[in-house]
Amino acid sequence: MFGYLDTEIAGMLDRSPASVGQLARRPRYRAHPRVRREATERFVSAALGGDIHALMEILAPDVTVWIDGGGVRQAAGLRPVHGRENLAPMIEREILWRLITGEQGVLVRQIGLADSRLTQIGRAVRFIRDHFTDPLRVEDLARLAGMSASPFHRHFRAVTAMTPIQCQKHIRLQEARLRLMSSTEDVADIGHAVGYDSASQFSREYRRRFGRPPGADAARLRTADGDVFQRLESV
């Protein structure tokens, strides 16, 4: 699914590989490869960007999910929820509730405070995400966050576990991997499109991040995607 092994997705979602495999192999219909590719691009873009509303837009307009009472009406049994417009708010509330009550709940609550360090660093992260192909100046990011350069660098690393440059590189490489998986563009062209002036530097950093050169990794991802489609066709 999306070019990842079931075990990899299971680790991301904290589910068992068996349950992930079951979800991946129970489609309501066989989507055209172009539709699957577009859905993959939208999903990865929304997930990496943290845009929960864009993530909900990926739901099919006529989606139906059977839910229980959530512990409120234990005897009510299962009931259907029809339509994206009805289901999306419920999913958003569930995601936010899990974030607030989870291990990182204190940090998540701080994000809602306009003057918190997390909010200030969040502005810088959004700027990097929106301008990841452009040259990066830490001084400009610090000014955007309302800090001087030295405290900004320290707080940025404390929040993201990365430096601003490493954050930009992470976003560039993730975008490059998505393009490699979903298009037939030349590797050098993709490297240039995500902000690399040097094809050799792009290849070197890509291999360090994902364990394979861009071309070899793209071939593996496309093969995995094709295998999933073949399995769906056989269902």
RALIN-V848767 format. One record per helix or strand. SS is the DSSP state (alpha for helix, beta for strand). FROM is the first residue (numbers start at 1). TO is the last residue. If there is no record, write none. Layout:
ss->SS from->FROM to->TO
ss->SS from->FROM to->TO
This chain:
ss->alpha from->6 to->13
ss->alpha from->17 to->24
ss->alpha from->33 to->49
ss->alpha from->52 to->56
ss->beta from->64 to->67
ss->beta from->79 to->82
ss->alpha from->84 to->101
ss->alpha from->105 to->111
ss->alpha from->117 to->130
ss->alpha from->138 to->145
ss->alpha from->149 to->160
ss->alpha from->164 to->182
ss->alpha from->187 to->193
ss->alpha from->199 to->210
ss->alpha from->214 to->234
